């Protein structure tokens, strides 16, 4: 029998249906000589630092840097059941070979290989590589399974990425958290991303607006402008000099311009436009596209390509017809699609661009959540636009000379709407302000025409500061970060990958370093402080972009994973050496003024005194002890600040005067903190012997 391992149960079910594995078992499907199971995401991951040595359970500067000689891998408690299912299946004597059917990308490869290696499996396996979960795509993929060896380099790059993130994250986070007495999360990608937000916020906060003036002359329906006059006096003088005077057309230039259709969506571009049009976060968009992929309505989401391959041309034709029929918004669009524009085999590596599938024909779109309908509509609009006709317009540039001053005007006349008509239809459905501005046309003019008795005026304006980053503009900045540090022929990746950028933004928000204000992403006080205290090698987008580029070269077989990791270890060791101590004033930079009674036993962050509780200052940590918790109130005691502090310091505290209804007198006992990491903190009682 052949064991097929997918990444998620829903994907496993889709594959099982096609293969005829219809008999449901506990954690897998079976039938037709196939067993189909799944990983439920990352089943196996790199072990925590404390797994290497018990002393690493506490965060201390003296233990840094922590760099494993032999890497350990572990299975989270909540995933051990499914891991055991896979182990048993791999050891099943009926199974002679496996198929890796996890998502076709760097992380999917890592998920399967870590499970395969942790289970100690040595049976041969092949790779399923598909970009759609449609039945036809699955059948085609199984008819052309690929050799596992083709993806060894992809696994090397994925594992190197994982180890690099562990080394930088564990050491950087512990180093700065112990120095500043607050959990400060440092990450290989998230820290330079935060640095870009802080830099932009700095430019906004230090911006000094400057006043300027624009002078205008008008005649009938023509207005021309002289812009950026520095003083009001000068603007007044120019307006006074030109008022009721004649202006001459000193220059007239007509140009026919063409705007080619846009490319298809890759994940980052789709996330950007979903943020711009709908206000969706990058993570929301990724989740929605993933859901639609699993419903077989969209192709694979985690792609960085904006093209399809030649063998998909007939499918693209078919999908365009379906979209035009199924979505009332695009009804009546009759252009002959230019499929050649979106076809380029050389620009499709792992996966092609995101497009709808033919499964859309059978789907009642009204049954989908509104958010998923919006994504379908957006992807469909881009497919129709990308295969549409060119947008052609005539642009007229005019210079009017009046009393020695030159005033300029521009006008546009659309000759062929082309793909813009499709985009315009889409924008008209939006509630937001994303509408097309009306075209401004100029009256018929010739050079040396004289306009008599023009009317002059001037208006006051101010220079504008840079705009805060939105998820749209931040994703764009992450995509191109550090590019100026590379040669033109270098294959660039910026910060992170299309699959990871959304998660990076969410980590910064959840960690309390960035907050959302409307569509804007703004660093918090802690975010600003963190970037201020970190050295350039950690905050530099160009260095992280260089690492990302090296990981890609490892995928291609053009770089060495061990050499890459040696560089990461060297940089981390130098970082630890550079920060042996801090002054008291600097160490208290992150002090909030709240009273701290000890360190959290789960994450090492300060535990603060709250209203009726003692809580961990780290927003991602759920540790909290309540004054009136059930354990203490049942003994007619309150968890006082003194007891709480002692429990945090030593793990136990001797408490007197405890009550029990079973005995007439009060008693004393040792109360021990018995925290298992769950939602509620537990305690247990011990008696002197």
N, C-alpha and C positions, 0 to 999 in steps of 0.2 A: 504493500500500500504506500501511497504518497502522502506525506504530512505537509499541509499548506499552512503557513503561519502569517496571518494578517496583523495589522496594527490595532484595529478596533473591532468590536463585535459586529457593528453594522456592515463594515467592509467584508468581514468573514462571512456574514449571511449572504451578501450579494454574490461572493465568489462561490459559496457552497451551492447556491441555487443554480448557477450555470454549470457547475461540475456534477450536479446530481447527488451531492452529499446532503441528503434531506432528513436523515435521522438525527434528532436532537439529543445530545448527551449532556453531561454536566461539564460545561466549559468548552465544548467542541461539537462539530457536526460530522456525520459519517455517512458514507454511501458511495457506490459506484467506484470502489477501489481508492477513494480519497478520504482523508481525515482533514477537516478544516478547523483551525483554532485561531486564537488571537492573543495579543500582548496587553491590551488595555493601556496603551501609551508606553511610557518608559517603565518597564518591569524591573530592569536592573540598572543601577547607577553607580557612580564612584562613591565609595564609603566615606563617611564623615571622618574628620581628623581624629576623633576620640577612638575610632576603631583601630588606629595604628598604635596608640599608646593612651592609657587611662589618664595620664596627666594632661592630655590635650582637651579633656572635657572642660577644663577651666581655661579662660583666655588670659595668657600672660605674655608680656613682651619677651621675656627671657627664652621662651620656647621657639621663637621665630628665627629664621623662616622654617616652615614645615613643608618638606618636600619628600614624598614617599620614594623609597628605593624600589620597592615592589608595590604596584598599585593593587588595592583591594576593591572588590565590587560587592554590593549588597542589594538585597531585595527589600523594599519597604514592607512594613508589617501588613498594610492593607492590600498588598498585591501578592502575598505569598501563596494564597490558594491557587490563583491562576498560574503562577510560576510552577507550582507543583504539578498542575494539570499538564503543562507543556513538557516538563521533565519526564513525566510518566509516558507521555506520547512519544517523545524522542527515543526513550528506552524500549518502547513496545517492539517486540520481535517482528511483528507484522510490517512495521515501517522500514522500508529499505532506502528511501531517499526523501529529501525535503524540498519545499519551494519557499523561498523568501518572498512573501507578498506584502510586506510592510510598505508604507508610502515610498514612492520612487524618488528618493532624494537623500541628502547627507544624513539627516536625523533618522529617517526610516531605516537606512542601512545600519546605523549604530544600534538602534533598538533591537533589531533581529540578531546581530552578531553578538551583542553582549549576553543575550539570553542563551544563544547557541553555545557560547564559550563557557558561561557560568554553569550550564547543565552538563558540561563535559561531553557534548555530542561530537562524534567524528563521522557521522554518516554524510554522504555527499548531498549537496544541495544546489539548486539552480535559482535564478532570479527572474521574478515576474516584474516587467517594467511597462506600466501602462499609464496613460494620462486621462483616462475616463473609466467610470465604473459601469458604463453601459454593457449589456450582455455581449454585444458584438465585440467590444474592445477587450473584454475579459477572455472570450474565446480566442481572439486573435493573439492575445498575450500568451496564453497557454500553448498555442500552436507554435509559438516562437520563443520559448523560454531561453534565457541567456545563461552563459556560463558564470558561475559565482566569481571566478577569477577576474572577470572584467571589472568587478566592483571592489576589489581589494584596496585600491588606492582611495576610493571614496570612503571606505571604512577607516583607513589610516588618517585621512583628513578629519573625519568626524571625531575619532578618538583623540587626536591631537588637539582639536578645538575644545573638547570636553576637559581634558587635562589642563590645558592652558587656562581655561576659565576657573578651574578649581584652584590652581596655584595662585593666580592673581587675586581671586575672590577671597579665599581663605586667609591668605597672608595679609593682603591689603586691608580687608575688613577688620581682622584682629589687631593689626598694627595701629590703625587710627582709632579704633574703638577703645583700646586700652590706654592710648595716649590722652584721649579727650573724654573718657568716662561716659561715652554714649555710643550706641550701636551706629556706626557709620559704614554703610554698605559700599564697598568698592568693587567695581566690575570692569572687565576688560573692554566691554562695549558701552555699558550704561554710564560709566564715569565721563568719557569724552562727550557722550551725548548730552549729559547734564552740563558739561562745560560750555557747549555751544549755546544752550539756553541761558546760562549765566552771562556769557559774553554779550548776547543780544540784549538781555535785560539791563546790563551795564551801559550799553550804548543808548538805550531808551532813557534811562534815569539821568544820564549826564548830558543829554541833548539840550541844547539851547536854541529855541526857535528864533528865527530871524524874519523880520518883516520885509516884504518886497511888494512891488506894484506892477500890474499889467495895464498897459494903455491900449485902448481899442478905437478903431475908426469904422464906421458903418455907413453903408449906402444901400437902401432897399433891403434885400435879404442877404446881403454879403457883409460879414464882419471879419476884420483882420486884426491881428494882435502884435504888439511889441511887448515881449515878456521880460520879467526879472529886472525891472528898473529899481534901483536900490533905495531911493528916497522919495518921499511924498512930494517934496518941492519939485524935484526933477520930473516926476510923473505929471504933476499939475502943469508945469511949463510946457511939456511936450503936447499934452491935450489942448492947452490954450493955443499953442502955435498952429495946430492942425485943424481946429474946429472951424467948420464952414469953408475950408480950403479945398483945393482939388487934389486928387490922388491919381497917380499914373500907374498902370500895370507895367512894372519894369521887368518882371520875369513871370513866365507861365510855362509850366512843365507838366505834360501828361504822360502817364505811364500805365501800361496794362500789367497788373500784378496777379500772381497765382498763389493760392494757398492750397497745398496738397492735403489730402485727407490725413487724419491722424493715424497712428499705428494702433494695433489691437492692445488690449490691456495685458500687462504683466501684473503681478500682485501689488507691487508698490504703487503703480499708477492708478490702479483700481481703488486702493485704500485712500489715496490722495483725493480722488474725485468724489468718492463716497463721503469723505469728510467735508469737502467743499459744498456739495449739493445737498446732502442729507444731514450733515453734522455727526455722522457715525465716527466713533473712534476707530483707530487702526485695528484694534483687537476685535471690536464688534464686527467690522467688515470681514476679517479673517474667519471668525466664527460662522458668519452667515454664508460665506463662500464655501467653507468646509462642509456645512450642513447641506448646501445645494449640490455639492460634489457627491456626498454620500446618498443623496436622493436621485443621483444620476442625471441632474438637470444642467450642471456645469462641469467643465473639464477641470483637471487637477489645479488647485489654487496656488501652491507654493512654487511659482515659476518666475524666472526673470527674463523670459523671452516675450517678444511682441509680434511673433510671426508663427505661421503654421508651415507644415511640410507639404511637398508636392502631392504626396499620396492622400492628402486630406481635402484636395480641391473639390471633389464631388460632394463630400460631406458638408463642406462650407456652403456650397450652392444650396444643398438641401435644407440646411439650418436657416439660411437667409429666407427661404420661402416659408418655412414654419413660423419664424419670427414675425414676418409681415402678415401672416394669417392670424396668429394667436394673440398678438398685442394690438388692440384697437388704435393705440397711439400711432402706429406705423402703417396703418391700413392705407392702401392706395399708392404706396411708394413703388415705383415701377422701373427704377433705373436698372440697367444691366450691370450686375456687380463685377467689379474688377478684382478678381481673386488673385491675379498675379501680383498685385500690390502688397498683399499680406503674406505672400509665400516666399520663404527663403530658408532652404535646408541648412545653410551654413550658420544661420543665426538661431537655430534651435539646438540646444545641447541636451539637457535632461528632459525638458518638457516644452511643449509649444504654448502659445498664448492662451488666455482664458476666453473660451467662447461657450455659448449654449450648446446643448446636445440635441440629437433628434428625439430624445425621450420627451422633450418639451411638447411635442405633438399630442401625446397622450395625457398630459398633465392638466388638470383643472386649476388654473393659476389662482382662482378665488379661494382655493383650499389652503394655499400657502399663507404664512404670516405676512403681514403688510411689509415688514422689513425685508423679507426674502423676495417679495414681489418687486420691491424697489431695486434690489441688486440685479435681478433678472432683466428689468427694464433698462438699467444702466449698461449692462454688458451687451444687451441686444442693440441698444443705440450705438455703442462703439463699433460693433460688427458691421452694422449698416453704414455708418459714417466712414469707416476705414476702407470699405469697398465701393464707396460712392464716387461721384464725379468731382473734379477739381472745382474749387470756389474761385471765380475770376471776377476781378473788378478793375475799373479805371480809377486811378488816383490823380487828382489835379492839385498841383502845388502852385500857389500864386504869391508873388511879392508885390505889394503896393508901396510906392514911394510917395511920401507926403512931407513937404517942408524939410527934406533931407533925412527923414527918418524912414526906416524900412519896417513895414508891417506884413505879417505872413498869415496865410490862410490855407487850409487843406480841405478838399472835398473828395467824396468817394461815390462812385456810381457802380452798382452791382450789375455785371453783365451775365453771370451765371451763378445762381445760388449754390448748386452742387451739393456737397455733403453738409454744408452749413444749414440747409433747409431741414435736414433730419435733426441736427443738434438743436435748431430753433424750436422745432415741435416739442422736443423733450424739455427744453428750458421753460416753455410756456406752461408746463404742468406743475412747475415747482412753486412752492409757497414762499421760498426765499427770494432774495434780490438778484439771484443769478439769471437775469434776463439780458437779452442782447440789446445793446444801445442802438437807437435809431441811426441810420446812416445819414451823414451830413453832406449834402450835395452843394455845388457852387453853381451860380448862374453862368450862362455862356459868356466867355470873355476872350479877348485877344490881346496880345502884347501891344503896348502903347495906347490901349484904351484909356480914356480919361473919365474919372468919376468926379463929378463936380459937387461942391458943397457937402462934404462928408461930415458926419456927426461924430464927435470924439467923446471919450469918457475914460475913466480909469477905475480899477478895482484893487482892493487891498487883499494881500494873501500872506500866509506864513509858511516857512519851510516845515516839513513834517518829519518827525522822528522815524526811525525804522519801526516796522510793525512787529508786535510780539509773534513768536512762532505759533502757528496752528499745527495740528497733526499733518495737514497737507504740506505745509512748507517745511516742517521738521523732517518728515519722511524724505522729501526732496534733498534737504541738506545732508541727511545721513547717507543717502545714496551716492552723493558726490564728494563727501568729506575726504579731505586729504588728497584729492585727485591732482592738485597742482604739484604734489611732491613726486609724481611719477612721469615717466616719459610718455609721449603720445601713444606709443604702441603697446603700453602696458595694459593688460586686461584688469580693469578696476572693479572694486566691489564696495568701496566706501565703508561705512560702519555697519556691521552686522550683515544679515542676508534678508531677502524678502520674507523669509519664514520667521525670522527672529525679531525684526524691528518693532512689531506691535507689542511683543512681550516686554521688551526693554522699556518702552514708554510706560507700560502698566506698572512695572517694578518701581520706577522712579516716583510714580504717583502714590502707590501703596506704601512706599517707604517714607513718605512725607517730605521728599526732596523737591517735588514738583506738584503744583495744583492746577486744576482746570478752572479757568474763569471764562465762561461762555465757550467759545471755540479756541481761546488762547491757552497756551501752556506756559506757565510762569513759575520760575524757581522760587521756593520758599526761603525763609531766612536760613534754615539748616542747609538747604541746597546751595545757597550762595556761600555760606561758611565752609562747606565741605570742599568746594572747588578752590576756595582761597587757600586751604591748608594743604592741598595735595600738590605734589610736584608735577612738572610739565610732562614727564614721560608717561604718567597715568592719565592725564587729562587731554593729551594731544590727540586730536582726531587723525592726524597724518600717521602717527605710529600705529594706531589701531587699524587704520586702513591698510597699512603695510602688512600687518599680521594677517588680515583678512585675505589680502592678495596672495600671501605665502600659502595659506590654507588651500586656496584655489589651485596654486601650482602643485601642491602635494596631491590634490585630486587628479591633476593632469599627468602626474609622474615626473614633474620637473623640479621638485624640491624635496628635501629630506625631513621627515617628521621629527626625528630625534634631534637634529640640528635646530629646528624651530623651537622645540621645547627647552633645549639648553639655553637658548637666548632668553626665553621667558624666565627660567630659573635664575639666570645671571642678573637680569634686570630686577627681579624680586628681592634677591639677596642684597644688592646694592641699595635698594629702597629701604630695607630694614636697617642697614648700617647707617644710613643717612639721618635716621630719626631716633637717637638713643634716649632723648629726654626732651621735656618741654618746660618752659617757665610756668609758674602757677597761674599767671594771668592768661597765658595762651591755652593752658590745659582746661581753663574754665570758659573757653570761648562759646561752648554750646550750653552753658548753664542756663536753665530756664527760670531759676528762682524758686522752683518747686522743691519741696523737701524730699530728699532721697534717704531711704533707710537700709539700703543694701543693694546687692546685685542679683539679677534674675537668675535662678538656677537653670533656666532653659537656654537663654541666649547671652547672658552676661551684661545686659543693659541695666541701667539704674532702675530700681523699683521705687515709685513715688507714692507719697501719702495722698490718697484721694478722699472723696466724700463717702466715708463708710467703707473704704477699701484700700488695698495696697496693690498697685498695678504696675505692670512692666511698661516702661516708656517707649519700647519698640512697638510701633503700630502693627507689625506683622506677627507679634508674639501675643498669645492669648493668656499668659500667666496673670492671675489675679487672686488675691486672698481677701475675702469679705470679713469685716468685723463680726457680723452676726451670722456666721455660717453655721450650718446644722450641727457640725461636730462640737463646736464650742458651746452653742446655746443649749444643747441637750445636757450639758454639764454646768449650766448657769454661769458661764464665763464668757467674757468678750475677748476677741483676739485684739489685744492692745498693740500699740505701736512698739512697745518694748519687747513683747513676745514675738511679734512679726520680725523685728530686726534680728533677734537672736536666732530664730528659725532660719533666716536667710544666711546668717553668718556661719553658724555651726551645723545647721540641719536638724537641731533638736533644742528643746528648752524645758527646764524643770518648772512645772506649774503647780501651785498650791491651791487648796480650797476648792477642789472639784466635787461636784454633786452627782449622786446617783440615787434613784428612788429605791434601790434594793438595799441600801445601807443607811442607818440613822445618822452617821457622822460623815463629815467631809473628808476627802482624802487627797493625797499628793501623787503625781505621776510625771513621767517624762513624756512629753508630746514630741513626736518626730514628724518632720515634713516628709510625706510619702507621695511625692509628685510623680505621676506617670506620663505627664505630657498631654493629658486629655483636656476636655473643656473645663472641668472643675478640678481644683487642687484638693488632694486628699491628705489626711493626717492619720497617724496611728499612735496608740498609747502603749507605753512600756512601764513595768513596775520594778522597783528595786528588789533584788533577790537577797 
